[in-house]
Amino acid sequence: ADRRLTPVLPGAYHQGVQMHLTVSSCRSQRVYRALYDYAAQDHDEVSFRDGDVIVNAQPIDEGWMYGTVQRTGKSGMLPANYVESCN
């Protein structure tokens, strides 16, 4: 079937946007925001700047977490006390 012939209902686009925002919420994505600059101290750590967004963050052990810096796309360990949950 040709997709161009499929009618688009009024408001369908907006509903899609709202669903995307819900899925991308802080709670489901475990999103954090950096409070300070951090320079990686080891090969398995990740550097970031104050204000960077850290996504897919997972606590590892006391004081450390693993996550991806959205700006750079790099993943690694980072100090948990350098970031705050964005919710």
DSSP file (Angstrom, degrees, kcal/mol; ACC not computed):
  #  RESIDUE AA STRUCTURE BP1 BP2  ACC     N-H-->O    O-->H-N    N-H-->O    O-->H-N    TCO  KAPPA ALPHA  PHI   PSI    X-CA   Y-CA   Z-CA
    1    1 A A              0   0    0      0, 0.0     2,-0.6     0, 0.0     3,-0.0   0.000 360.0 360.0 360.0 143.7    0.0    0.0    0.0
    2    2 A D    >   -     0   0    0      1,-0.2     3,-1.5     2,-0.0     4,-0.4  -0.684 360.0-150.6 -81.5 120.8    1.2    3.5   -0.8
    3    3 A R  G >  S+     0   0    0     -2,-0.6     3,-1.3     1,-0.3    -1,-0.2   0.793  91.6  67.5 -62.7 -28.3    1.8    5.4    2.5
    4    4 A R  G 3  S+     0   0    0      1,-0.3    -1,-0.3    -3,-0.0    -2,-0.0   0.745  96.8  54.8 -66.3 -20.9    0.9    8.7    0.9
    5    5 A L  G <  S+     0   0    0     -3,-1.5    -1,-0.3     2,-0.1    -2,-0.2   0.596  82.3 104.5 -87.5 -10.7   -2.7    7.6    0.5
    6    6 A T  S <  S-     0   0    0     -3,-1.3     2,-0.1    -4,-0.4    -3,-0.0  -0.577  76.4-124.6 -72.8 122.4   -3.1    6.8    4.2
    7    7 A P        -     0   0    0      0, 0.0     2,-0.6     0, 0.0    -2,-0.1  -0.408  15.1-141.1 -68.6 142.1   -5.1    9.6    5.8
    8    8 A V        -     0   0    0     -2,-0.1     3,-0.1     4,-0.0     5,-0.0  -0.918  18.1-133.4-104.1 120.2   -3.6   11.3    8.8
    9    9 A L    >   -     0   0    0     -2,-0.6     3,-2.2     1,-0.1     4,-0.4  -0.447  30.5 -97.1 -72.5 142.3   -6.1   12.1   11.5
   10   10 A P  T 3  S+     0   0    0      0, 0.0    -1,-0.1     0, 0.0     0, 0.0  -0.361 111.8  18.3 -57.3 133.4   -6.0   15.6   13.0
   11   11 A G  T 3> S+     0   0    0     -3,-0.1     4,-2.3    -2,-0.0     5,-0.2   0.304  89.6 113.7  89.1 -10.1   -4.0   15.5   16.2
   12   12 A A  H <> S+     0   0    0     -3,-2.2     4,-1.9     1,-0.2     5,-0.1   0.904  77.5  50.2 -62.2 -40.0   -2.3   12.2   15.4
   13   13 A Y  H  > S+     0   0    0     -4,-0.4     4,-2.0     1,-0.2    -1,-0.2   0.921 110.4  49.3 -63.6 -43.8    1.1   14.0   15.1
   14   14 A H  H  > S+     0   0    0      1,-0.2     4,-2.4     2,-0.2    -1,-0.2   0.882 108.1  53.3 -65.5 -37.7    0.6   15.7   18.4
   15   15 A Q  H  X S+     0   0    0     -4,-2.3     4,-2.3     1,-0.2    -1,-0.2   0.911 107.9  52.1 -62.4 -40.5   -0.3   12.5   20.2
   16   16 A G  H  X S+     0   0    0     -4,-1.9     4,-2.1     1,-0.2    -2,-0.2   0.897 108.7  50.1 -61.2 -41.3    2.9   10.9   18.8
   17   17 A V  H  X S+     0   0    0     -4,-2.0     4,-2.3     2,-0.2    -1,-0.2   0.921 110.2  49.8 -64.4 -44.2    4.9   13.8   20.2
   18   18 A Q  H  X S+     0   0    0     -4,-2.4     4,-2.1     1,-0.2    -2,-0.2   0.906 109.9  50.6 -62.5 -41.1    3.3   13.4   23.7
   19   19 A M  H  X S+     0   0    0     -4,-2.3     4,-2.4     1,-0.2    -1,-0.2   0.910 109.8  51.1 -62.8 -40.9    4.0    9.7   23.7
   20   20 A H  H  X S+     0   0    0     -4,-2.1     4,-2.2     1,-0.2    -2,-0.2   0.914 109.1  50.3 -62.8 -42.7    7.6   10.3   22.8
   21   21 A L  H  < S+     0   0    0     -4,-2.3    -1,-0.2     1,-0.2    -2,-0.2   0.887 110.2  50.5 -63.6 -38.2    8.0   12.8   25.6
   22   22 A T  H >< S+     0   0    0     -4,-2.1     3,-1.3     1,-0.2     6,-0.3   0.931 111.5  47.3 -65.0 -45.1    6.5   10.4   28.1
   23   23 A V  H 3< S+     0   0    0     -4,-2.4    -1,-0.2     1,-0.3    -2,-0.2   0.857 112.6  50.6 -63.9 -35.3    8.9    7.6   27.0
   24   24 A S  T 3< S+     0   0    0     -4,-2.2    -1,-0.3    -5,-0.2    -2,-0.2   0.287  83.2 132.4 -87.7  11.3   11.8   10.0   27.2
   25   25 A S  S <> S-     0   0    0     -3,-1.3     4,-1.8     1,-0.1     5,-0.2  -0.177  71.1-110.0 -63.9 158.6   11.0   11.2   30.7
   26   26 A C  H  >>S+     0   0    0      1,-0.2     4,-1.6     2,-0.2     5,-1.1   0.880 113.8  56.7 -55.5 -41.8   13.7   11.3   33.3
   27   27 A R  H  45S+     0   0    0      1,-0.2    -1,-0.2     2,-0.2     3,-0.2   0.916 111.0  39.6 -63.0 -45.9   12.3    8.4   35.3
   28   28 A S  H  45S+     0   0    0     -6,-0.3    -1,-0.2     1,-0.2    -2,-0.2   0.797 122.5  41.5 -76.6 -26.6   12.3    5.9   32.5
   29   29 A Q  H  <5S-     0   0    0     -4,-1.8    27,-1.4     2,-0.0    28,-0.4   0.536  98.5-130.4 -98.0  -6.9   15.6    6.9   31.0
   30   30 A R  T  <5 -     0   0    0     -4,-1.6    27,-1.9    -5,-0.2     2,-0.4   0.982  40.0-175.9  51.8  62.6   17.6    7.5   34.3
   31   31 A V      < -     0   0    0     -5,-1.1    55,-1.9    24,-0.2     2,-0.3  -0.747   9.6-177.4 -96.7 136.1   18.8   10.9   33.2
   32   32 A Y  E     -AB  54  85A   0     22,-2.8    22,-3.2    -2,-0.4     2,-0.4  -0.881  17.9-138.9-127.2 159.6   21.2   13.0   35.2
   33   33 A R  E     -AB  53  84A   0     51,-2.8    51,-2.2    -2,-0.3    20,-0.2  -0.978  25.6-117.1-121.7 134.3   22.7   16.4   34.8
   34   34 A A  E     - B   0  83A   0     18,-3.0    17,-2.3    -2,-0.4    49,-0.3  -0.474  20.4-170.0 -71.3 135.5   26.3   17.2   35.6
   35   35 A L  S    S+     0   0    0     47,-3.5     2,-0.3    15,-0.2    48,-0.2   0.684  71.6  16.2 -94.0 -24.0   26.9   19.7   38.4
   36   36 A Y  S    S-     0   0    0     46,-1.0     2,-0.2    13,-0.1    16,-0.1  -0.888  87.3 -90.2-141.2 167.2   30.6   20.1   37.8
   37   37 A D        -     0   0    0     -2,-0.3     2,-0.4    12,-0.2    12,-0.3  -0.582  41.7-168.2 -74.4 146.3   33.3   19.4   35.2
   38   38 A Y  B     -F   48   0B   0     10,-3.0    10,-2.2    -2,-0.2     2,-0.5  -0.972  12.1-156.6-141.3 128.3   35.0   16.0   35.5
   39   39 A A        -     0   0    0     -2,-0.4     8,-0.1     8,-0.2     7,-0.1  -0.903  34.8-108.7-102.3 125.2   38.1   14.8   33.7
   40   40 A A        -     0   0    0     -2,-0.5     7,-0.1     1,-0.1     3,-0.1  -0.228  26.3-166.2 -53.4 134.7   38.4   11.0   33.4
   41   41 A Q  S    S+     0   0    0      5,-0.1     2,-0.3     1,-0.1    -1,-0.1   0.526  70.0  25.4 -99.9 -10.8   41.1    9.6   35.7
   42   42 A D  S >  S-     0   0    0      1,-0.0     3,-1.6     0, 0.0    -1,-0.1  -0.935  87.8 -98.5-149.5 167.7   41.2    6.1   34.1
   43   43 A H  T 3  S+     0   0    0     -2,-0.3    -3,-0.0     1,-0.3    -1,-0.0   0.744 119.8  51.4 -65.2 -24.0   40.5    4.4   30.7
   44   44 A D  T 3  S+     0   0    0     32,-0.1    33,-2.8     2,-0.1    -1,-0.3   0.369  96.8  87.2 -96.0   6.3   37.0    3.2   31.9
   45   45 A E  B <   -c   77   0A   0     -3,-1.6     2,-0.4    31,-0.3    33,-0.2  -0.579  68.1-136.4 -99.9 166.8   35.8    6.6   33.1
   46   46 A V        -     0   0    0     31,-2.1     2,-0.2    -2,-0.2    -5,-0.1  -0.968   9.5-135.8-126.7 139.6   34.1    9.3   31.0
   47   47 A S        +     0   0    0     -2,-0.4     2,-0.3    -8,-0.1    -8,-0.2  -0.631  29.9 165.8 -89.9 150.4   34.8   13.1   31.0
   48   48 A F  B     -F   38   0B   0    -10,-2.2   -10,-3.0    -2,-0.2     2,-0.3  -0.969  26.6-122.8-155.4 169.1   32.0   15.6   31.1
   49   49 A R    >   -     0   0    0     -2,-0.3     3,-2.5   -12,-0.3   -15,-0.3  -0.805  43.7 -80.2-115.7 156.9   31.3   19.3   31.7
   50   50 A D  T 3  S+     0   0    0     -2,-0.3   -15,-0.2     1,-0.3   -13,-0.1  -0.325 120.1  23.2 -50.9 127.3   29.0   21.1   34.1
   51   51 A G  T 3  S+     0   0    0    -17,-2.3    -1,-0.3     1,-0.3   -16,-0.1   0.233  88.0 138.6  96.1 -13.8   25.5   21.0   32.6
   52   52 A D    <   -     0   0    0     -3,-2.5   -18,-3.0   -16,-0.1     2,-0.5  -0.283  53.0-123.8 -62.3 151.3   26.0   17.9   30.4
   53   53 A V  E     -A   33   0A   0    -20,-0.2    17,-2.9    -3,-0.1     2,-0.5  -0.860  18.7-157.0 -99.3 130.1   23.2   15.4   30.4
   54   54 A I  E     -AD  32  69A   0    -22,-3.2   -22,-2.8    -2,-0.5     3,-0.3  -0.937  15.1-167.2-108.2 122.4   24.1   11.8   31.4
   55   55 A V  E     + D   0  68A   0     13,-3.0    13,-2.5    -2,-0.5   -24,-0.2  -0.707  61.0  20.5-111.5 161.6   21.7    9.2   30.0
   56   56 A N  E    S-     0   0A   0    -27,-1.4     2,-0.2    -2,-0.2    -1,-0.2   0.850  81.7-178.4  53.0  39.5   21.1    5.5   30.7
   57   57 A A  E     -     0   0A   0    -27,-1.9    10,-0.2   -28,-0.4    -1,-0.2  -0.481   9.7-175.9 -74.4 136.1   22.8    6.0   34.1
   58   58 A Q  E     - D   0  66A   0      8,-2.8     8,-3.0    -2,-0.2     2,-0.1  -0.996  27.2-120.5-133.5 128.8   23.2    2.9   36.3
   59   59 A P  E     + D   0  65A   0      0, 0.0     6,-0.3     0, 0.0     3,-0.1  -0.454  28.7 179.6 -65.5 138.4   24.5    2.9   39.9
   60   60 A I  E     -     0   0A   0      4,-2.5     2,-0.3     1,-0.5     5,-0.2   0.828  56.1 -40.9-104.3 -61.6   27.6    0.6   40.1
   61   61 A D  E >  S- D   0  64A   0      3,-0.9     3,-2.2     0, 0.0    -1,-0.5  -0.836  95.5 -26.8-152.3-168.9   28.7    0.8   43.7
   62   62 A E  T 3  S-     0   0    0      1,-0.3     3,-0.1    -2,-0.3     0, 0.0  -0.266 130.0  -7.6 -54.1 110.3   29.2    3.4   46.5
   63   63 A G  T 3  S+     0   0    0     -2,-0.2    17,-2.3     1,-0.2    18,-0.5   0.424 116.4  92.7  88.2  -1.8   29.8    6.7   44.8
   64   64 A W  E <   +DE  61  79A   0     -3,-2.2    -4,-2.5    15,-0.3    -3,-0.9  -0.947  43.0 175.1-129.5 148.5   30.1    5.5   41.2
   65   65 A M  E     -DE  59  78A   0     13,-2.4    13,-2.6    -2,-0.4     2,-0.4  -0.941  24.7-128.6-141.3 165.6   27.7    5.1   38.3
   66   66 A Y  E     +DE  58  77A   0     -8,-3.0    -8,-2.8    -2,-0.3     2,-0.3  -0.955  43.5 137.2-115.8 134.6   27.9    4.1   34.6
   67   67 A G  E     - E   0  76A   0      9,-2.2     9,-2.2    -2,-0.4     2,-0.5  -0.971  47.7-102.4-164.0 176.9   26.4    6.3   32.0
   68   68 A T  E     -DE  55  75A   0    -13,-2.5   -13,-3.0    -2,-0.3     2,-0.7  -0.950  26.5-132.7-115.7 128.1   26.6    7.9   28.6
   69   69 A V  E  >  -D   54   0A   0      5,-2.8     4,-3.1    -2,-0.5     5,-0.4  -0.704  16.3-151.9 -78.2 115.4   27.4   11.6   28.1
   70   70 A Q  T  4 S+     0   0    0    -17,-2.9    -1,-0.2    -2,-0.7   -16,-0.1   0.867  90.1  54.4 -59.0 -39.5   24.7   12.8   25.6
   71   71 A R  T  4 S+     0   0    0    -18,-0.4    -1,-0.2     1,-0.2   -17,-0.1   0.887 123.5  24.0 -64.0 -40.9   26.9   15.6   24.2
   72   72 A T  T  4 S-     0   0    0     -3,-0.3    -2,-0.2     2,-0.2    -1,-0.2   0.682  93.3-132.4-100.6 -20.7   29.9   13.3   23.3
   73   73 A G     <  +     0   0    0     -4,-3.1     2,-0.3     1,-0.3    -3,-0.1   0.513  60.6 136.9  79.0   4.3   28.2    9.9   23.0
   74   74 A K        -     0   0    0     -5,-0.4    -5,-2.8   -27,-0.1     2,-0.3  -0.648  39.3-154.7 -90.0 142.8   30.9    8.4   25.2
   75   75 A S  E     + E   0  68A   0     -2,-0.3     2,-0.3    -7,-0.3    -7,-0.2  -0.845  32.5 107.1-114.4 150.5   30.1    5.9   28.0
   76   76 A G  E     - E   0  67A   0     -9,-2.2    -9,-2.2    -2,-0.3   -31,-0.3  -0.981  63.2 -45.5 169.8-174.1   31.9    5.1   31.1
   77   77 A M  E     +cE  45  66A   0    -33,-2.8   -31,-2.1    -2,-0.3   -11,-0.2  -0.484  51.0 176.6 -78.5 148.8   32.2    5.3   34.9
   78   78 A L  E     - E   0  65A   0    -13,-2.6   -13,-2.4   -33,-0.2     2,-0.4  -0.992  37.7 -94.6-151.4 152.3   31.6    8.6   36.6
   79   79 A P  E >   - E   0  64A   0      0, 0.0     3,-1.7     0, 0.0   -15,-0.3  -0.534  27.8-145.7 -72.6 126.5   31.4    9.9   40.2
   80   80 A A  G >  S+     0   0    0    -17,-2.3     3,-1.2    -2,-0.4   -16,-0.1   0.776  95.3  62.6 -63.7 -28.0   27.8    9.9   41.4
   81   81 A N  G 3  S+     0   0    0    -18,-0.5    -1,-0.3     1,-0.2   -17,-0.1   0.485  93.6  64.4 -80.8   0.6   28.3   13.1   43.5
   82   82 A Y  G <  S+     0   0    0     -3,-1.7   -47,-3.5   -47,-0.1   -46,-1.0   0.456 104.1  50.6 -94.5  -3.4   29.2   15.1   40.4
   83   83 A V  E <   -B   34   0A   0     -3,-1.2     2,-0.3   -49,-0.3   -49,-0.2  -0.886  64.7-152.6-131.9 161.1   25.6   14.6   39.0
   84   84 A E  E     -B   33   0A   0    -51,-2.2   -51,-2.8    -2,-0.3     2,-0.1  -0.982  31.6-103.5-132.6 148.3   22.0   15.1   40.1
   85   85 A S  E     -B   32   0A   0     -2,-0.3   -53,-0.2   -53,-0.2   -58,-0.0  -0.429  27.3-138.2 -64.9 141.6   18.9   13.3   38.9
   86   86 A C              0   0    0    -55,-1.9    -1,-0.1     1,-0.2   -54,-0.1   0.418 360.0 360.0 -88.9   5.1   16.9   15.6   36.6
   87   87 A N              0   0    0    -56,-0.3    -1,-0.2   -61,-0.1   -55,-0.1   0.474 360.0 360.0-102.5 360.0   13.5   14.8   38.1
